[in-house]
Amino acid sequence: MLVPGHERESRLVRAARKLCGLESWRRRVPISIWLPKYTLQCLYRDIIAGITVGLTSIPQGIAYAMVAGLPPQVGLYSSIFPGFVYVLFGSCKDVTVGPTAVLAALLAKYVALSPDFACLAAFLSGCIILLLGVLQLGFLLDFISKPVISGFTTAAALQISASQLKSLFRVTGSSGNTFIQALVNFFKNIKTIHLWDSVLGIASIIFLLLVKRVKLRGRVWGGWGAGAARCAVRARNALLVFLTSALAYILYRSGISPFALTGKIEGGLPQFGPPAFSTRVNNQTLGFADMLQSFGLEGLALPLVAVLESIAIAKAFAGSAAVDGTQEMLALGACNLLASFAQSMPATGSFTRTALNHASGVMTPAGAFFKACVVLAAVTLASGAFAWIPRAALAAVILVAMLSIIDFSVAALWRTSKSEVCVWALTLCTGAAAGLEYGIAAGACADVLRSLAHAARPHILLQPCKVGAAASSRAVLPARLQYMCGARAARQLRGSAAQLLLLDAKHLLHIDIGVAEDIITVILELEQEGRRVVLWNFEAKHQQLFEQINPNVKGKFFNGINIEQYLLEGEAGRTSVNF
C-alpha cells in the first residue's frame, strides 16, 4: 500500500524525535536518571555493598587472572575499570562486572601464545558487544536455549575445577586446555604432589564450605556479633586469603616455606594506552591480521559468552522489573572497550559477586564504583601483601565458586524432554572433551536441528465428530506448517476415513506454499473419492494463498461459529459463506 508523502514525512519526524529526544539519551546514560534522586541512605548502603564485594573481588580477580595465565594484577585491573564505566552506563543495580572463571578459561589458550592477546580480546569483545547493542541484535541470544547454556557452564565449571588441581596439590606438568586433558595430566603427575600444599588446599575448601553453611543455617549472634558474623560470611574469600597469607608469612619468618605462593605483584596503576595490535610469538612478529587469525571464529565465543552471562545474571536478580538488554549490551561493550586501554582482560557480570552485591543491600549502580575504589586502593597501597597468598588457597576459592555453577538439573528432565537432555549432554561432553567454544557451537547446532525436527513433525489433531447422520472428523491444524512438513501433514489428513473432513485453522499463524499445495492435493483426492472437505477459520491471507494455488478450492471456505448448520445445509460445491 502506498503511503502519502506527508504521512511518510511525519513518521520520519517521529522516529527522529524518538532517537534524538532527551529522554532517549537519558535512558542510554542511566546515571542521569538515578543520580538526581540519590540519598544519604543510598550512599551508606552502596558503600557497605561496595566494600563487601570489593573484598571478594580481590582474591577472585587474582585467581581468575592466574586461570587465564596472566599476571595477578591484570585480574585486579579488570575489576577496577569496568566498574568505573558500568556506574555510568549500567542499568541493573545488582550486576557486578569483572573477570569471571568462564571467560578466563576461554582466554587461556590465547594467552598461552602471548599475554598481549588478553587486552586485544577485551578490545575486540567490547567492539562486537557494542555493535550488537547499537544494532539491537540482542534477540539473537534467544536462540541459545537453556540446555545449551546449562551444558556450557557445567563444562566450563568442570574444566576450571580440573585445571585448579595442579595448584591445589602443587603437582608438576601442564594443567591442560580441556577437562579431559587436565584430569589426564593430573593423574600422570600425581606422584609429584606436595603434602603441605594439599593439606592447606583441602583445609581451605572445608573452611569455605563451613562458613557458607553458617549462612545457610541462619545462625545469628546478638549485637555486634551478628554483624561481624554476617561480614565474615559474605567476605569469606577475603578472610581465607588473609588467614592463609598470614600463616605463610609467619612460617617464612620462622625459616619455613612449605607453600607455593603467588609471588610479587606489580602494584600501582597500569600503563594506559591502546591494546597491542602486534606481538611476538616464538620469535616471530604477528601483526593485527595474524592475531585475528589466531582468534579465528572460535574467538567469537568470548563476546557471546560475556553477553549471555551478563544478561542472564541481570534477569535473575531483576525480579519483576524489566531488563533493557540493549542497554546492558551497550554498558558491557563500553566496559570492555575502555578497560582494554588499562591492561585489562575481558570482563562480564559475575554471578557470585552479583549475588553478594544483592545480599549486601546495594541500592544503585554506584555500588560498582565503591567496589572498584576498594580494589584500586588494594592494588596501589597493599600490593606487596598479595605476594604471600598461597596458590592452594586461591585454587580453593575457585573450586568452591565452581560448585554454584555446575548444573545437572536438566538431566532430571529425561522422561519429559529427551531431546533437550541430549542437547545438554552433547554440549557438556563436547565442551569437556574438545573445548568450551566447540561445546557451545555443537550444542547450538544440535538445538537448531532439534527445532527443525520438531517443525518437520507437526501434530494435526484429528477429532471424530458427528454432523447429521454422517461420520465426520475435525482436523485442528497447528500454529505453523512449514515446507519440511508438507508430506507428513498430507499423510495425516489422508489417513482420515471420515466422509466429511473439517479443517480447523483457528490456531494457524503461518503456512508455506509447499504445504498448502500438498493439502490442496489431498482435498482434491478426497473429493474424487466422494468425500467432502470444508476449510474453517482460515485467515484472509491464507484463503488467498489457497485460491491462488488452485481456484477450485474457492467455495470450500467458511468463517463463522454456526458451522454445523452450514455443513447440514451445504453441498460439496457450495460457495463460501462468511458470518
C-alpha positions in Angstrom: 0.0 0.0 0.0 1.3 3.4 -0.9 1.8 5.9 1.9 1.2 9.6 1.2 4.2 11.8 1.2 3.2 13.9 4.2 2.5 10.7 6.3 5.9 9.3 5.5 7.4 12.6 6.5 5.6 12.6 9.8 6.8 9.1 10.5 10.3 10.1 9.9 9.9 13.1 12.1 8.5 11.0 14.9 11.3 8.5 14.5 13.9 11.2 14.6 12.4 12.8 17.7 12.4 9.4 19.4 16.0 8.8 18.6 17.3 12.2 19.4 15.0 13.1 22.2 16.4 13.9 25.7 14.5 11.0 27.3 16.1 8.6 24.8 19.6 9.8 25.6 18.9 9.8 29.3 17.9 6.1 29.0 21.2 5.3 27.4 23.1 7.1 30.3 21.2 5.7 33.3 23.3 7.6 35.8 21.4 10.8 34.7 18.2 9.2 35.9 19.1 7.8 39.3 21.8 10.3 40.4 19.4 13.3 40.9 17.3 11.1 43.3 20.4 9.8 45.2 20.1 10.0 49.0 22.4 9.5 52.0 20.7 6.2 52.8 21.5 5.0 49.3 25.1 6.2 49.7 25.5 4.3 53.0 24.2 1.1 51.7 26.1 1.3 48.4 29.4 1.9 50.3 28.7 -1.2 52.5 27.9 -3.3 49.5 30.9 -1.9 47.6 33.4 -2.7 50.4 31.9 -6.2 50.8 32.1 -7.1 47.1 35.5 -5.4 46.8 37.0 -7.7 49.4 35.7 -10.7 47.4 36.8 -9.2 44.1 40.4 -9.1 45.2 41.1 -12.8 45.7 38.8 -13.8 42.8 40.5 -11.3 40.4 43.9 -12.6 41.2 42.7 -16.2 40.9 41.0 -15.7 37.6 44.0 -13.9 36.1 46.0 -17.0 37.1 43.5 -19.3 35.4 44.0 -17.3 32.2 47.8 -17.4 32.6 48.1 -13.7 33.2 49.9 -11.7 35.9 47.7 -11.3 39.0 47.4 -7.5 38.7 45.6 -7.9 35.4 42.7 -9.5 37.2 42.6 -6.6 39.6 42.6 -4.0 36.8 39.7 -5.9 35.2 37.8 -5.5 38.5 38.5 -1.7 38.7 38.0 0.0 35.4 34.9 -1.9 34.2 33.3 -0.9 37.5 34.0 2.8 36.9 32.4 2.5 33.4 29.4 0.4 34.5 28.3 3.0 37.1 27.7 5.4 34.1 26.0 3.1 31.6 24.7 0.2 33.7 21.0 -0.2 34.2 21.0 -3.0 36.8 22.0 -2.1 40.3 23.0 -5.6 41.4 25.2 -6.5 38.5 29.0 -6.5 39.2 31.2 -6.5 36.2 34.7 -8.0 36.3 36.7 -11.1 35.4 35.0 -14.5 35.5 36.1 -18.1 35.5 34.4 -18.9 32.2 36.0 -16.0 30.3 39.4 -16.8 31.9 39.1 -20.4 30.8 38.2 -19.3 27.2 41.1 -16.8 27.2 43.8 -19.1 28.5 44.7 -20.7 25.2 45.3 -17.3 23.5 47.3 -16.0 26.4 49.5 -19.1 26.1 50.6 -17.6 22.8 51.2 -14.1 24.2 49.7 -12.1 27.1 49.1 -9.3 24.5 46.1 -11.3 23.4 44.3 -10.6 26.6 43.9 -6.8 26.1 43.2 -7.3 22.4 40.4 -9.8 23.3 38.9 -7.2 25.7 39.0 -4.6 22.9 37.5 -6.8 20.2 34.9 -8.1 22.6 33.9 -4.6 23.5 33.6 -3.6 19.9 31.5 -6.6 19.0 29.2 -6.2 22.0 28.7 -2.5 21.4 27.8 -3.3 17.7 25.2 -5.8 18.9 23.8 -3.2 21.2 23.7 -0.4 18.6 22.0 -2.7 16.1 19.7 -4.1 18.8 20.6 -7.7 17.9 20.1 -9.0 21.4 17.2 -11.1 20.2 19.7 -13.4 18.6 20.7 -14.7 22.1 17.1 -16.0 22.5 18.1 -18.8 20.0 20.6 -20.2 22.5 18.4 -22.4 24.7 18.6 -23.2 28.4 20.1 -26.7 27.8 22.9 -25.3 25.7 23.7 -22.6 28.3 23.5 -25.1 31.2 25.7 -27.7 29.4 28.2 -25.0 28.5 28.5 -23.5 32.0 28.7 -27.0 33.6 31.5 -28.0 31.1 33.3 -24.7 31.9 33.0 -25.3 35.7 34.4 -28.8 35.3 37.3 -27.7 33.2 38.2 -24.8 35.5 37.9 -27.1 38.6 40.2 -29.7 36.9 42.7 -27.1 36.0 43.0 -26.0 39.6 44.0 -29.4 40.8 47.6 -28.5 39.8 47.7 -25.6 42.2 45.6 -27.3 44.9 48.0 -30.2 45.1 51.1 -28.5 43.7 51.8 -31.1 41.0 54.2 -30.5 38.1 53.2 -30.5 34.4 50.6 -28.7 32.4 47.1 -28.1 33.6 45.6 -28.8 30.1 43.2 -26.9 27.9 40.2 -29.2 28.4 38.6 -31.1 31.3 39.9 -34.4 30.0 43.4 -33.1 29.4 43.5 -31.6 32.9 42.5 -34.9 34.5 44.9 -36.9 32.4 47.8 -34.6 33.2 46.9 -34.6 36.9 46.9 -38.3 37.3 50.1 -38.6 35.1 51.9 -36.4 37.6 50.2 -37.4 40.7 53.4 -38.7 42.3 54.7 -35.1 42.4 52.0 -34.0 45.0 53.3 -31.7 47.8 51.9 -32.6 51.1 51.5 -29.2 52.8 50.0 -27.5 49.8 47.5 -30.3 49.6 46.7 -30.0 53.3 46.3 -26.3 53.0 44.1 -26.6 49.9 41.7 -29.2 51.3 41.5 -27.3 54.6 40.7 -24.1 52.7 37.8 -25.8 50.9 36.4 -27.2 54.1 36.7 -23.7 55.7 34.8 -22.0 52.9 32.1 -24.6 52.9 31.7 -24.5 56.7 31.5 -20.7 56.7 28.9 -20.8 53.9 27.0 -23.4 55.9 26.7 -20.9 58.8 25.0 -18.6 56.4 22.6 -21.2 55.2 21.6 -22.2 58.7 20.9 -18.6 59.5 22.8 -18.8 62.8 23.0 -15.4 64.4 24.6 -13.9 67.5 23.3 -10.8 69.3 24.5 -7.3 68.9 27.8 -6.6 67.3 28.4 -10.4 67.0 25.7 -10.8 64.4 27.1 -8.0 62.3 30.6 -9.5 62.5 29.3 -12.9 61.6 27.5 -11.6 58.5 30.6 -9.7 57.4 32.7 -12.9 57.9 30.3 -15.0 55.8 30.0 -12.5 53.0 33.7 -11.8 52.8 34.8 -15.4 53.5 37.1 -15.5 50.4 38.9 -12.4 51.6 39.0 -13.8 55.1 40.6 -17.1 53.9 43.2 -15.2 51.8 44.1 -13.1 54.8 44.4 -16.0 57.2 46.5 -18.2 54.8 48.7 -15.2 53.8 49.3 -14.5 57.5 50.2 -18.2 58.0 52.6 -18.2 55.1 54.3 -15.0 56.3 54.7 -16.3 59.8 56.2 -19.6 58.6 58.5 -17.7 56.3 59.7 -15.5 59.2 60.5 -18.8 61.0 62.6 -20.0 58.1 59.9 -22.4 56.7 58.4 -22.1 53.2 56.0 -25.0 52.8 53.6 -23.4 50.3 53.8 -22.2 46.7 53.0 -18.5 46.8 51.5 -16.1 44.3 54.7 -14.1 44.2 55.4 -10.5 43.5 52.5 -8.4 42.1 53.3 -5.2 40.2 51.3 -2.7 42.1 50.2 0.8 41.2 48.2 2.0 38.2 48.5 0.2 34.8 50.2 1.7 31.8 47.3 3.4 30.0 47.2 3.1 26.2 45.6 1.2 23.4 46.0 -2.6 23.4 48.8 -4.2 21.4 47.9 -4.8 17.8 51.0 -6.8 17.2 53.0 -9.2 19.3 55.9 -11.7 19.2 55.2 -15.5 19.3 58.1 -18.0 19.1 60.4 -15.2 17.9 58.0 -14.2 15.1 56.2 -11.0 14.8 52.4 -11.3 14.5 50.5 -8.3 13.0 46.9 -7.4 13.7 45.7 -9.6 10.9 47.7 -12.6 12.2 46.3 -12.0 15.7 42.8 -12.0 14.3 43.6 -15.2 12.5 44.8 -16.7 15.8 41.5 -15.9 17.4 39.6 -17.3 14.4 35.8 -18.0 14.6 36.4 -19.6 18.0 37.2 -16.2 19.4 33.6 -15.1 18.9 32.8 -17.3 21.9 34.3 -14.6 24.2 31.8 -11.8 23.4 29.0 -14.2 23.1 29.6 -15.8 26.5 30.1 -12.4 28.0 26.7 -11.1 26.9 25.0 -14.4 27.8 26.4 -14.3 31.3 25.7 -10.6 32.0 22.2 -10.5 30.7 21.2 -13.9 32.3 22.5 -12.6 35.7 20.7 -9.2 35.2 17.4 -11.1 34.6 18.0 -13.4 37.5 18.3 -10.5 40.0 15.9 -8.0 38.4 12.9 -9.7 40.0 9.7 -8.4 38.4 11.5 -5.4 36.8 12.2 -5.4 33.1 15.8 -5.7 31.9 16.9 -3.5 29.0 19.0 -6.0 27.1 20.2 -3.4 24.6 21.4 -1.0 27.3 23.2 -3.9 29.1 25.0 -4.8 25.9 26.0 -1.1 25.4 27.2 -0.9 29.0 29.1 -4.2 28.8 30.7 -3.3 25.4 31.8 0.1 26.8 33.3 -1.6 29.9 35.4 -4.0 27.8 36.4 -1.4 25.2 37.5 1.3 27.6 39.1 -1.2 30.1 41.3 -2.6 27.3 43.2 0.7 27.4 44.1 -0.1 31.0 45.7 -3.5 30.6 42.5 -5.4 31.4 41.3 -8.8 30.4 37.7 -9.4 29.1 35.0 -8.8 31.8 31.3 -9.6 32.3 28.8 -10.0 35.0 29.8 -12.3 37.8 27.1 -14.5 39.4 28.8 -14.9 42.8 29.8 -11.2 43.2 26.4 -10.1 41.9 24.6 -12.4 44.4 26.8 -10.9 47.2 26.1 -7.4 46.0 22.4 -8.1 46.1 22.6 -9.7 49.6 24.6 -6.7 50.8 21.6 -4.4 50.1 23.0 -2.4 47.2 20.7 0.4 46.1 22.1 1.8 42.8 24.9 1.0 40.3 27.1 3.3 42.5 28.0 0.1 44.4 30.2 -0.9 41.4 32.0 2.4 41.8 32.8 1.8 45.5 33.8 -1.8 44.7 36.3 -0.5 42.1 37.7 2.0 44.7 38.3 -0.8 47.2 40.2 -2.9 44.6 42.1 0.2 43.4 43.2 1.1 46.9 44.4 -2.5 47.4 46.4 -2.7 44.2 48.1 0.7 44.7 48.6 0.6 48.5 48.8 -3.0 49.6 50.1 -4.9 46.5 53.1 -6.2 48.5 50.9 -8.2 50.8 49.4 -10.2 47.9 52.8 -11.9 47.3 52.2 -14.1 50.4 48.9 -15.6 49.2 49.3 -19.4 48.8 48.3 -20.7 45.4 46.4 -23.6 47.0 44.2 -21.1 48.8 43.3 -19.3 45.6 42.6 -22.7 44.0 40.2 -23.5 46.8 38.4 -20.2 46.3 37.9 -21.1 42.6 36.8 -24.7 43.3 34.2 -23.6 45.8 32.9 -20.9 43.4 32.5 -23.5 40.7 30.1 -25.6 42.8 27.4 -22.9 42.3 27.8 -23.1 38.5 27.7 -26.9 38.0 24.1 -27.7 36.9 22.9 -31.3 36.4 19.2 -30.4 36.9 18.5 -30.6 33.2 19.3 -34.3 33.2 16.3 -34.9 35.5 14.0 -34.0 32.6 14.9 -37.1 30.6 11.4 -38.6 30.9 9.6 -35.5 29.7 12.1 -33.9 27.2 14.7 -36.4 25.9 15.7 -34.2 23.0 16.7 -31.3 25.2 18.6 -33.5 27.6 20.5 -34.9 24.6 21.4 -31.3 23.5 22.6 -30.6 27.1 24.7 -33.8 27.2 26.2 -33.1 23.8 27.2 -29.6 24.8 28.6 -30.8 28.1 30.6 -33.7 26.6 31.9 -31.8 23.7 33.0 -28.9 25.9 34.7 -31.1 28.3 36.5 -33.2 25.7 37.2 -30.8 22.8 37.0 -27.3 24.3 34.4 -24.9 25.6 33.9 -23.0 22.3 33.4 -26.3 20.4 30.8 -27.3 23.1 28.6 -24.2 22.7 28.9 -24.5 18.9 27.9 -28.2 18.9 25.1 -27.5 21.3 23.7 -24.6 19.3 23.8 -26.6 16.1 22.1 -29.6 17.8 19.4 -27.3 19.2 18.7 -25.9 15.7 18.4 -29.5 14.3 16.1 -30.4 17.2 13.8 -27.4 16.4 13.8 -28.3 12.7 12.9 -31.9 13.5 10.1 -30.7 15.7 8.8 -28.4 13.0 9.1 -31.2 10.4 6.7 -33.4 12.5 3.6 -31.2 13.2 0.8 -32.7 15.2 -2.5 -32.4 13.5 -5.2 -33.3 16.0 -7.9 -35.5 14.4 -11.1 -35.4 16.4 -14.2 -37.6 15.5 -17.5 -35.7 15.4 -21.0 -36.2 14.0 -22.9 -33.9 11.7 -26.4 -35.2 11.0 -26.1 -38.9 10.2 -22.6 -38.7 8.6 -19.4 -39.7 10.4 -17.2 -36.7 10.4 -13.7 -35.8 11.5 -12.3 -32.4 12.6 -8.6 -31.8 11.9 -7.1 -29.0 14.1 -4.1 -27.5 12.3 -1.0 -26.4 14.4 0.3 -22.8 14.6 2.9 -23.3 11.9 3.1 -25.6 8.8 6.4 -25.1 7.1 7.9 -26.5 4.0 9.6 -29.5 5.5 6.4 -30.9 7.0 4.1 -30.9 3.9 4.3 -34.6 3.1 3.7 -35.6 6.8 0.7 -33.2 7.1 -0.8 -34.6 3.9 -0.4 -38.2 5.2 -2.1 -37.3 8.4 -5.1 -35.8 6.6 -5.2 -38.7 4.0 -5.4 -41.1 6.9 -8.8 -40.0 8.0 -11.7 -42.4 7.0 -14.5 -39.9 7.6 -16.9 -38.9 4.8 -16.7 -35.2 6.0 -13.3 -33.7 6.9 -13.4 -30.3 8.6 -10.0 -28.4 8.6 -10.0 -26.1 11.6 -7.3 -23.3 11.2 -8.1 -21.2 14.2 -4.6 -21.7 15.6 -2.8 -21.4 12.2 -0.3 -18.4 12.0 1.9 -19.4 9.1 1.7 -21.9 6.2 4.3 -22.3 3.4 3.3 -22.6 -0.2 4.6 -26.2 -0.5 2.4 -27.3 2.4 -0.6 -25.6 1.0 -0.1 -27.4 -2.3 0.1 -30.7 -0.6 -3.1 -30.1 1.4 -4.9 -29.0 -1.8 -3.8 -32.2 -3.5 -5.2 -34.2 -0.6 -8.5 -32.3 -0.8 -8.9 -33.0 -4.5 -8.1 -36.7 -4.0 -10.7 -37.0 -1.2 -13.3 -35.3 -3.3 -12.7 -37.7 -6.1 -13.5 -40.5 -3.7 -16.8 -38.8 -2.9 -15.8 -37.3 0.4 -16.3 -33.6 1.4 -13.7 -31.2 2.8 -14.5 -27.8 4.4 -11.8 -25.3 5.3 -12.9 -23.5 8.5 -11.4 -20.4 10.3 -8.8 -19.6 7.7 -7.5 -16.0 7.7 -7.9 -14.0 4.6 -4.2 -14.2 3.6 -4.3 -18.0 3.9 -7.5 -18.2 1.9 -6.0 -16.1 -0.8 -2.9 -18.3 -0.9 -5.0 -21.4 -1.4 -7.2 -19.8 -4.1 -4.1 -18.5 -6.0 -2.6 -22.0 -6.0 -5.9 -23.7 -7.1 -9.0 -21.6 -7.8 -11.1 -24.8 -7.4 -10.9 -24.5 -3.6 -12.6 -21.1 -3.6 -16.0 -22.4 -2.5 -14.7 -24.6 0.4 -14.0 -21.9 3.0 -16.3 -21.0 5.9 -15.7 -18.4 8.6 -18.2 -18.3 11.4 -19.5 -20.0 14.5 -22.6 -21.7 13.2 -20.6 -24.4 11.4 -23.0 -27.3 12.0 -25.9 -25.5 10.3 -23.6 -24.7 7.3 -22.5 -28.3 7.0 -26.1 -29.7 7.1 -27.4 -27.2 4.6 -24.4 -27.1 2.3 -23.3 -29.3 -0.6 -19.8 -30.1 -1.8 -19.9 -27.3 -4.4 -21.5 -24.7 -2.2 -20.0 -21.2 -2.4 -18.2 -19.6 0.6 -20.3 -18.2 3.4 -19.0 -15.6 5.9 -20.6 -14.5 9.1 
